[in-house]
Amino acid sequence: MKPVILIPEPIGAAGLQRLTAQCECHTPWRDGGVAEQAIDLLPAADAVIVRIFSMTAERMDSAPRLKVIAKHGVGLDNIDIAAATERGIPVLSTPGTNANAVAEHALGLLLALARQLGPAEAALRDGWVVERSRFEGIELAGRTLAIVGLGRIGKRLAFKAAMGLGMDVVAYDPYVDRTDYPGPARFCDSFEELLRAADVLSFHVPLTAETRNMVNADSLALLQPHCLLLNTARGAVVDEHALASALQARRLAGAALDVFQAEPLPLDHPLLTAPNILLTPHIAGQTDVAMQAAALRSAQGVLDILAGRQPPHVVNREVFDQ
């Protein structure tokens, strides 16, 4: 009997093909369903591959056959790691597979925000009822990009911004060995120092107790009024109501977000009516290359676990000692 793999959300075709050769794959999205319908399919699952679908302790308990949870991506805040470890379930991730995609998206958000591409295009479609001078842009060469989190994504963004746009790049990351980092970013010794230096502030950190609500009323008050803020990390890094208030009060020049505390974003959310804001629906990691790479790596990790092998990138490797 083939093992059953539950895949609540779309993944790259290459990964799906690798799995279907050896497993029975349950994919509600291929039949026009939505991810939440996968809850009813959990009891039969030997493995689950998730993107933003939540794997809570309760959902794990509804899946008595579950042997592995694979994250199609790197952010793990939608998986209860402690609950999985307690139940002896390995959790896999795919670090690096979408790093370039997210860095490119952050750069795209920055360019679109700085040059007001969204409002300018909308004005053109509406019959060009305003003067062109309304859309004066911000030239990025020589401006300071401040990056929070100099991991795989942050490093790529630093290089692209410095080498491609001529930006001055500074970074704050207390976990990076400065002696082993070749640049081009220069390090700030504190988050507060970084905030004061920023013309553009971009976040590339996991969601932890330390990073939750890093952007709040106090930190926003340290930014210069002309600063632009980008978040392609995790929604809860930003206090969204504080950000909306800062934009409404013109204490911040603009913001571009790809991630939110609640997804999809509620239609009555204050960010939707904030001025000079650009919003995208958690698509930074969705490119042709990244989707295939994450699908292949998560699929192979699942197959390894089911075959009794220990794959790389196991988040809770201690389960193998239980």
N, C-alpha and C positions, 0 to 999 in steps of 0.2 A: 504493500500500500504506500502510495507516494505521500510525503509530508505535505501539509497544507500551509501555504504562505499567504498571509493576509496583507494586502497592500492598499490601504484606504485612499491614497491620493496618487495622482499620476507620477510615474517615474520614467526614466529614459528607456527607450525600446530595447537597447542592448542588454541592460540589466534584466529586463523582463524576459527576454529570449533565453538568457542564461538560466533563469529560474525554471521556466516552463519546460525545459528539456528534462528536468529531474523532479519537479514538484507540481502540485496542483495549486494554482494561484487564484485567489479570490480578489477580484478587482472591481468593486462596485462602480467606480467611475467609468469603466468601459461600457457599462450598461446604462449610462445616463444618471447614475445615482450620485449621492453626495457622501463625503467622508464619514459623517455621523452614522450612516447606515451600517458602517463596518462594525459598530458595537454589537449588533446581533450576530456577527460572524466570528466574534472572538472565541467562543467556546470550542470551535473546531480547529483553531490555529495552533500550529507548531512553532510558527515564527511570525513576527510582524515587522514590516518596514514602514516607518513613519516619516513624514515631513513635519507638519505642524499638528497632526492628530495627537491628542493627549493620551499618554499611557499612565494612568493613575493606579494607585494600589487597588482600588475597587475594580478597575478594568482588568488588571492582572489576575485578580481572584476569580474573575469570570472566564478566564482562559486557562483551565487546569492542564492543558497539554503544552503550554507555552515554554519554549526552550531558549529563545533568544529574541531580543528587541534590537533592531538595527535602525539607526538614525540616518536618513538620507540627507546629510548635511552635518553641521557641527554644533549648532545650538541645542543644548540638552534640557532647557527649562520646561519642555513639554513632556518630559519623562521623569517619573519619580525614581531616581537612581537608588535611593536608600531602600525603597520598597522592592525594587528589582533585586538588589543585593540580598536582602533578607529572604527572598524566595529562591535564591540561587540562580537567577536569570541573568546571563551576560547581556550587557548593553554595548553596542558597537557604534562607532561614529566614523565619519569619512573626512577627516581634517585635510584641508588643502584643496579639495576637489573644486570648490567654488570661490577660492580666495581671489583669483584674478577677476572673475565675474563681478564680485561684490566691489572690488576696488574700482573697476571700470564704471559700475553703476554710481558709486559715490562721486566719481569725477564727472559723470554725466549730469547728476543732480546739481552739482556745484556750477557747472557751466550754464545749465538751463536757468538756475536761480539768479546767477550773476548777470545774465544777459536778458532776463525777463522773457524767455522764449515762449512760455505758456500764455501769459497775458497778451504778448505781441501777436501771436498766432490767432488768438481768440478775437482780438480787435480787427485783424485783417478779415477774418471770416464774417464779422459783424458789419462789414462795409467800411472799415477804416474811418470810424467816426471821431477818432482822437488824433492829435498831432503826434508825429513821429518822435518829437523831443521828449514825450512822456516816457519813452522806453530807453532812456540813456542807461547803458550798462556799467558794470564794474569791471575794470581791467584787472586781471588776476596776477599778472607778472609783477614780481616784487612785493606782493602781499604775503602775509604770514599765515600759513596753514598750520593749525595746531591739532595734532592727532592724539587722541586718548586711546592707548592700546597699540603697541608696536609689535603685534604678532604677524601672522602670515598676510592678513589683509592690510593692516596698517603699514607694514613695510612696503608693500606693492604700491599703495596709494602715495606714500612719501616719495618713492622713486618717480612715479608717473608725474606727480605735481611739480617736483623740483626739476626733473630733466625735460619734461614736455611743456610745462607752462611757465617755468622760470620763477616758481614760488619759493619763498623762504619757508622751510619746514622745521617746526619744533614738535617735540613729542613728550608725553608723560607716560611712563610705564615702569613702576618700581620693580617689576619682575624680570626685566630684560638686563642682561649683562652688557653694560655699556662698553666694556673693553673688547667685546666680541662683535660689536655692531659697526659696520663700515660706513654708515651714513646713507643718505644725505641729511637725515633729520638730526637736529641738535636737541639734547635732552634738557628738560626743565626739572628742577629738583622737587617741585610740588605742583599739585593740581591748580592751586591758586595762581602760581606764577604763570602757568600755561594759559589760564583763562585771561589774564591781563594782557598777554602778548598776542592773542588771537584776532586775526581779521576773519578767519574762517575756522570753525571748530567742528571736528569730525570724530565720531565715536566708533571704536572697533574693539569692543570688550565683550566678554561673556557676561551673562546676568548672574551676579552673585550678591550676597548681602552687602558687599563693599561697593558694588556698582549700581545697585538699585537706587533710583532717584538721584543719581549723580548730578543731573540737571534739575535744579530746584530753584526756588525763589532766591536763595542766598547765592548760589553759583551764577545764576543769570545776572545778578546785580553786579558781578565783577567783570562782566563782558563789556566791551565798548559798544556804544549804540549802533555802530555801523557793521557789527559782526554778523556773519551768516552761520547758521548751525545746521549740521548734517547728522542724521542718525540712520545707519544701516546695520546696527548691531542688534539690540533687543529693545522692544518698546518700553519696558519698565525701567530702562536706564534714564528715561526722561519723565519728569512730572509734567504730564501733558497740559494740565490746567494752568500750571505756572508758566509754561511756555506760551500758551495761548494768551494769557494775560500780558506777558511781556511784549508779544507782537501787537496786541491791541493798543497798548500804551506807547508803542514805538520805542521801547527800550531795547529792541533788537531789530535789526534791519530785515531779517528774513530767515526762513528755516525750510529744510527739505527732509522729509521723513519717509522711510520705506517700511518701518516696523512700528507697531502700536501695542499698547497694553491689552487691548481687546481687539481681536481680528475676527471678522471684518469690523472696521471702525463704525461705531454707532452713528446713525444719520443725524442725530442731534448733538454730536460732539462739537465742542467749541473750536477745535482745530479747523473744522470745515468752513468756518466763517472768519478765521483769523486772516489778517492782511499779509500779503507777500509770503505765501506758503505754498510749497509744492509737495504733493503727496502721491506715493505710488504703493500698490497693494502687495508688499512683501515679495517683490520680484527680483531683487538684486542678484540673487544666486541663480536665476533662471536664464541660462544661455545654453545653446546647443552643446557646447563642449562640457560645461559644468554638469548639466543634467545627466549626460551619458556617463561621465566619470563617477559621479556619486552613485548612480544606479548600479554600475558594474561593481564598484567596491562594496557597496552594501549587500548586493546579491551574493558576491563571493564570500563575504563574511558570514552570511547566513548559512551558505552551503558548507563552509568550514565547520561551523559549530554543529550542524546536523550530522556531519561525518565524523565528529569526535576530535576535530583539530582546533587548535587555539589560534585564531587569526590575529593580525596586528590591530591596534586601535580599539582594544577592549577598555571601556571606561572603568569598569569595576572588576579588574582582574582577580581580585580576592575571591570571587565566587568559585574559582577553580581550586581553591584550598579548602572549601567546605566539605 
